[in-house]
């Protein structure tokens, strides 16, 4: 078991110093192009990590699991995946806000998804989280997959969290903050002081971008270390955590797969204490700049996210097989109606709970005329196979009877 340096310090100081020397100068150690100065410490430390066996194994498992996720995604119909992504996005954005104590509701997130996906106009002028949701949608379109300059970080912040930032925390520098900032516990104890002044923030962020894009370490290590270093720099008064997780997701989508990338905050929220402890540990003077433990924690969070995705996808894939059987058994005898049941079935299994599909979406997916779809929907409703959730605009879903037959323990 790889022990924390700070724990060894309390056991025996001589062993602690010997162990630090051994780790810092080991063949398996990677010295990093960063220095940190922990709060209330007179010393500055060169950051490093030790590539030990357990960490290496965890890295390998993550890579393998990503391939497994991708193979399941390729087996599933595009409609199912599209619906699944929307459901996952809601969980992810609620989680990234919750970690930072920002209150948001499932209903608010569903509204912004509808505006983006269904291109529905809203009567309201300022829609909460619209910019946040658009930012995460751009992850999927791969419009931007890497950071190139520090202005990119400010752009991400503006789109992601700007609308949620309170007046007293608005940025006052050229790109970032002008004043010092402290990270405090709930009892107002200072545990970290962000980099200061703004010129130092800029210099360190340039180092971070360069490290992320150029360093010879495996990409997953670079993502984990940059995630920590971003928190250490703390370029904003508020919104640092959400911006850091978005940047990490941006790189994870490229290195692994989009589903792992889209569940980083959700998994972090489940392991919130572990996540905070990893930051505290990395910032501790007795840790002397070692980031091995942070990498390990970050990898565990990703691994947990992947385990959850795989369990969920395999269960849903089973229900997809039930859907194929159900469509056959219904013996509808009409291709359009069969297609509609199949699409609505996928929406039921993979989509946002309690949400149906609009007539407009069904017209687009089937490439049939409005008249054909409207007629088919009325006939399916008469047969008791679908129900109308809304009339203006028309939104339909599988009937409760069919939906029950597709539940994971349903029998038909």
N, C-alpha and C positions, 0 to 999 in steps of 0.2 A: 504493500500500500504506500503510495507516494504521499509523504507528509508535508504539511504546510510549514514553511520556515518559522512563521510566528508561533506555531505550537512548539516547535523544537526549542525556541528561545526560552520558554517557560520551564522546559524539562531540564536543560543543561546548556549554559551559555557557551561553554567551550565546544561542545558537540555542534551547537548551532552555527558558530563561526566557521568551524571546519567543514560543515555540510554546505554552507553558502559558498565557500571557496571551491569546494569540489564540484558543486553544480555550475557555478559561474564559469569555471575553466574546463568543463567536461567536453569531450568530443561531440556528444549529442546535444550540446547547447547551441542555441541560435541567439546571437546578440543582435539587438534591434537598434535601428537608427533613431531611438527616442531616449530622452532622459526625463525623469519625473522628480518632483520635489514634494513629498507628502506634506500635508498641513502640519505645522508646528515642528517640522523636522529641519535641522540645520544642514543636513546632507541632501545631495542630489544623486539619484541612482540611474545607472544605465539599465534599460529594460532588457529582459531576456526570457526565453522559455526553454524548457528541457523536453526534448521529444522522447518521453519514456514510453514503455511498451503498451500500457493501458490506453494512453492517449492516442497512440498510433492505431491501435485496434478499433477504438471508437471512431476515428477518422475513416478507417476502411469500411466499417459497418454503415456509416452515413452514406458513403459513396455507393455501396451496394444497394442500400434501401432506396436511394434515389432512382436507380435503374429499375428497381422493382415497381416503384410508383409509376414511372414512365411507361412501363410495359402494360400495366393495368389501364392507364389512361388511353393508350393506343387501342386497347380492346373494346373500349366503350364508345357508344355513338357520340358525335360532337355535341348534340343537343344536351345530352346528359351532363357532359363535362362543363358546358356553358352554364347550365343551371347550378351545378355544384360549386363552380367558382363564385357565383353571386352569393350563394349561401355562406361560403367560407369568408368572403370579403366582409360580410356583415359581422361575423364573429371576430375577425381580425381587427376591424376598426373600433368595435366596441371595447376590445381588449386593450389596444394601444392607448385609448383614452382613459380606460379604467386604471391602468398601471400608474398614470400620472394624476389620478384623481379628477379627471375631467368627466362631468356627467353627460352621457348621451344615451339615447334610447334606440331600441330595435326599430321602432316605428320611424324615427328620424332617418335611420340608415336605409330602411326600405324605400322611403320617399325619394332619397337622392339616387338610389339605384334605378328606380322607375324613371326618373328624369333623364338619367344617362342612357340606360338601355332602351327604354321605350320612347325616348326623345319626347317625353310629355312636357308640355310647358306648365309652369306653375304660376298661380296668381300672386304668390308671395315674391317680393323683390329679393330679400336676402335669405337664401336657403342654407341652413346650418349644415356643415360637413360636405357641401357640394364640391368644394375645392379639394378636400381631403380624399373623397371618393374618386374624383377624376385623377388625382395623383396615383392612386393605387391601380386604377384601370390602365394608366400609361405603363405600369410595370409589365402588364400582359402584352401590350402592343410593341414592347421592346423599342420604344422610340429613343430611350436613353438607357444605356446599360452600364456606363461607367461615369465617374466624376473626372472632369478634365481640369477644372480651375475652381478656386475658392468661391467664385460667384455662383457656381452650380449649387453649392451648399446653401447659399442665401436664397436662391430660387426655390429649392426644395422646401425650405422653411416657410417662405412666403405662401406657397401653394398648400402646404400641409397644415400648418398650425396658426398662421398669422391671424385668421379671423377669430380664433379662440383666446388670443393673448390679451390679458387685462391691460388697461391703460398704463398702469405703473410699471409694467414689464415690457413695454414697447421698446424696440431697439433705438439706440441713440447714437451709435457709431456710424462709420462710413458704410460698413457691411454688417458688423456684429455689435457687441456691446462695448460701451465706452467706460463703464464703471466696473469695479470689482464685484464678484458675486460669490456667495457662500452656499454650499449644500448643507442643509440642516436636517436633523432628525425631527420626529413629531414633538420632541420635548425641547426643540430649538437648540440642540447641541450641534456645533459646527463640526462636520466630519470631513469636509473638503473645501478648498478654495480654488475656484476656476482660474485659468491662466489670465494674466493681466500684464500690460495694457493691450489695446486692440492690435497693435503691430505684432506683438508676440502671438496673439491668437491666430493672426493671418499666417505668420511664419510656420507655426506648428500645424495648422490645417494644410498648408502646402506640403509639409513633410508627410502628413497622413495620406494625402492623395497620391503622392509619389510612392509611398510604401505599398498602398493598396494595388497600384497598377504595375509596379516594377520589381518589387522585392522577390528574391528567389524562393521564399517559403511557399508551401502549398497554399492555394487560394483560401481554403477554409480557415487556416491559421491566420492569414492576413485579415479576413473578415472579422474574426473574433477579436484580434488584437486592436484593429481599428475601431471596433465597437467600444472597447474599453477606453482607448485613447481619446475618442471623441468626447466621452463622458468626462474624462480628466480635463480636457481643454475647456469644455462647457462654454461654447461660444455665444450662447444666448442667455437671457435672464430666465426664460421659461421655454419649454418645447424641445429641450435637448434630447430627452429620451425618445420622443416620438420621431424626431429627425434621424437620430442614430439608428433606430430600428428600421426605418424606411430605407436608409442607405444600405444597411446590411441585407435587407430583403432584395434590393435592386441587384446586388452582387450574387446573392444566393440563387436568384432566378436564373442567372446566367451560368453559374457553376454547377447547380444541382438541377432543380426543376421548379416550375412556378407554384406547385401546391405546397412544397416545403417552404418556399419563400413567403407564401401567403398565410402561413400559420405560425410564423415566428412570434408575433406579439401574443397570440392566443396561448401558445405553449409557455411563453415567458410569464404570462399572467397566472398560469396554473402553478408555476414554480417561482413565484415572485420573490419570496424570502431568499431562496437560493441565489437568485439573480442579484439582489441587493448585497448579499453577503460577499459575493464574488468581487463586486466593486470595492466594498470596504476592505477586503483582504488585499486586493491589488494596490490600494492606496495607502496601506499601513507601512510606516517606516521600517518595521521589523521584517517586512516581506522583501525589502531591498530591491524593488523593481522586478521581481519575478512574476511573470504573467502565465505560467503553466496552469495554475489553478483556475485562472479566468478562462483560458482556452478550454479546459476540461468542462467547466460549468456550461459554457456556451455550446459546446458539442453535445452535452447531455440534454440541453433544452431542444436542440435541433433533432436529436435522436428520438426524444419523447414526441415531438411534433410528428415525425415520420411514422412512429408506431401507431399513433392515433389515426393518421391518414390511412395507413394500410389496413387497419382493422375496419375502419369505416367503409373504405372502398370495396373491400372483399365482401362485406355484408351487403352492400348496395348492389354489387355485381350479382350476388345470389338472387336478390329481388328482381334484377333485370331479367334473369332466366325465368322467374315466375311470371313476369310481364309477357315475355314471348309466348309462354304456354297459355296464359289467360287470353291473349288476343286470338290465338288459334281456337281455343275452346268456345269463345263467344260466337265464332262462325258468322261474322258480320256480313261477309259476301260483298263488300263494297270497299274498294281500295282507299278512297278518301277518308271514309269513316274509320277504317282500320288504322290508317296513318294518324288520325286525330287521337284515337285512344292510345296509340303507341307514344305519341308526343306528350300527351297529358299524363301518361303513366311515368314517363321519365321525369317530368316536372314534379310529380308527387314523390318519387323516390329521391331525387337529387336536389330539388329546388328549395327555395325558402319556404319553411313551414307555414301553411295557411295561405299561401299565395297561389292563385291560379295563373292562367295565361290569357292575354287579350286576343280578341278576334284578329286584330292587326298583326300580332306576332304569328298566329296560326296561318294567316294568309301568306306571310313572308316565308315561313318554313315549308309550307306545302306547295307554294307557287300556284295556288288555285284562285279563282275569282272570289270576290266577296259573296256573290250570290250562291256559289257552290258550297262555300264554307258555312254560311248562315243556314242553308237548307240542311246540311249534314249535322250541324250542331243541334238544330231543332229536333231532328229524328233521333239523335243519340240521347237527347234529354227525354223524349217520349219513351225510349226503351229503358230508361232508368240507369243509364251508364255514365252520364255526366250531370253536373249541376251548374247553374249560373250563379256565380258569386256576386257579380255586379251587372247592372244593365247599361250603365253609362260611365265609361265605355264598357262594352261587353267583356266580362272576364269569366272564364269557365275553368272547371276542375273536374277530376274524376268524381263520380258519385261516391258517397260514403261506403256503399256496398262493395264497389270494385276496389276502393282504396284499402278496405280491411283485408281483402284477399291478397294484397301486396305487402302487408305488414310482415316484418321479419319472421313472426311466428304464425302468420296467416296460413290457412289451408283452403284449397279449393279443389 
